[in-house]
Amino acid sequence: MTVVFDLDDTLYAEMEFVRSAYRAIARRYGLHLLDTMMRAPSPREAFDSTGLPIADQLRVYREHFPDIRLPWLSLYTLSMLRNRGHRLGLVTDGRSVTQRNKIRALGLERFIDPELIFISEEVGSDKLSGQAFGRIMALCGENDKYVYVGDNPHKDFVAGNRLGWLTVCLLGGAFGENLFDQSLSGLPIENLPRKIICGLTELLDFDDFAELQLL
């Protein structure tokens, strides 16, 4: 079985990265900026609050090495899945430098096969294209079984559903700080996950993911 994860708001709370970026911007341009940025309801409003050029802030945001940690529940889940013999992968949308820095900061190389890490900028297309999912199947074999765990129904599950994967939505994202709307209402059927969980450790309740698919 190959179990593939989304990164942001699935394995850790993306707001932790955002707050790390605010601190990096404040260290670069003035610590007096930090309080206002932290109180802003969104990154865009945080950038606007500083009066600095947006491009300069975005550069720091995207390129800084983040002060983030892998939550214990994520670490435990990944460790247990790997110990049970499942191969682990990652498919994430974003810029290469940003996502690679997150992966290193979280220490995900301990659990995830490096050849199964796919970042949209490196692939040349986002999740919706299905290219990353197809490459994983080419590497692991058409006859393997595949699971994709994500949090964003607008883009995370379309390709997996199309390719016959078991798609699993982590409701509430990573620890209740999801940056994007998770409402399933009004979405086309191809966007809907086949299973919803409220915590990553629920994946460990099943020795065979076929059992999870039947529930």
Residue pairs with C-beta under 8 A, 6 or more apart in sequence:
1 85
1 86
1 87
1 144
1 145
1 146
1 147
1 209
2 86
2 87
2 88
2 89
2 116
2 136
2 140
2 144
2 145
2 146
2 147
3 81
3 86
3 87
3 88
3 89
3 146
3 147
3 149
3 203
3 209
4 88
4 89
4 90
4 91
4 116
4 133
4 136
4 146
4 147
4 148
4 149
5 11
5 88
5 89
5 90
5 91
5 112
5 148
5 149
5 150
6 90
6 91
6 92
6 148
6 149
6 150
6 151
6 152
6 156
7 90
7 92
7 94
7 99
7 102
7 103
8 14
8 17
8 92
8 94
8 102
8 179
9 151
9 152
9 170
9 173
9 174
9 177
9 178
9 179
9 180
10 149
10 150
10 151
10 170
10 173
10 174
10 200
11 70
11 71
11 74
11 78
11 106
11 108
11 174
11 200
12 68
12 69
12 70
12 71
12 74
12 102
12 106
12 174
13 71
13 173
13 174
13 175
13 176
13 177
14 173
14 174
14 177
14 178
14 179
15 177
15 179
16 66
16 68
16 69
16 177
17 66
17 68
17 102
18 43
18 179
19 38
20 64
20 66
20 67
20 68
21 43
21 60
21 61
21 64
21 66
22 34
22 37
22 38
22 46
23 34
23 67
24 60
24 61
24 64
25 33
25 37
25 50
25 52
25 57
25 60
25 61
26 32
26 33
26 34
26 37
28 60
29 50
29 52
29 56
33 49
33 50
33 52
36 46
36 49
36 50
37 46
37 49
37 50
38 46
40 46
40 48
40 49
43 61
47 54
47 57
47 58
48 54
50 57
62 95
62 97
62 98
63 97
63 98
63 101
64 101
65 101
65 104
65 105
66 101
66 102
66 105
67 105
68 102
68 105
68 106
69 105
69 106
70 106
70 107
70 108
71 174
71 175
73 199
73 200
73 201
74 174
74 200
76 201
77 200
77 201
77 203
77 204
78 88
78 108
78 111
78 112
79 111
80 204
81 88
81 111
81 203
81 204
82 88
82 111
84 207
87 113
87 116
87 140
88 111
88 112
88 113
88 116
89 112
89 113
89 116
89 117
89 118
89 136
90 103
90 108
90 112
90 116
90 117
90 118
91 118
91 127
91 132
91 133
91 136
91 148
92 99
92 118
92 119
92 120
93 119
93 120
93 126
93 127
93 155
94 119
94 120
94 121
95 119
95 121
96 119
96 121
96 122
99 119
99 121
100 119
103 109
103 112
103 117
115 139
116 136
116 139
116 140
118 132
118 135
118 136
120 126
120 127
120 132
123 129
123 131
123 132
123 135
124 131
125 131
126 155
127 133
127 155
127 156
127 158
127 159
128 155
128 158
128 159
129 159
130 158
130 159
130 162
130 163
132 159
133 146
133 148
133 159
133 160
133 163
133 165
134 163
136 146
137 144
137 146
137 163
140 146
145 166
145 209
145 210
146 160
146 163
146 164
146 165
146 166
147 165
147 166
147 167
147 168
147 209
147 212
148 156
148 157
148 160
148 165
148 166
148 167
148 168
149 168
149 169
149 170
149 200
149 203
150 156
150 157
150 167
150 168
150 169
150 170
150 193
151 169
151 170
151 171
151 173
151 174
151 178
151 180
151 182
152 180
152 182
153 169
153 182
153 183
153 184
153 187
153 191
153 192
153 193
154 180
154 181
154 187
154 191
156 167
156 169
156 193
157 167
157 169
157 190
157 191
157 192
157 193
157 194
158 190
158 191
160 166
160 167
161 167
161 190
161 191
161 192
161 194
162 190
166 194
166 195
166 209
166 212
166 213
167 193
167 194
167 195
168 193
168 194
168 195
168 196
168 197
168 203
168 212
169 182
169 193
169 195
169 196
169 197
170 197
170 198
170 199
170 200
171 182
171 196
171 197
171 198
172 178
172 182
172 198
173 179
173 182
184 191
184 192
194 213
195 212
195 213
195 215
197 203
203 212
205 212
206 212
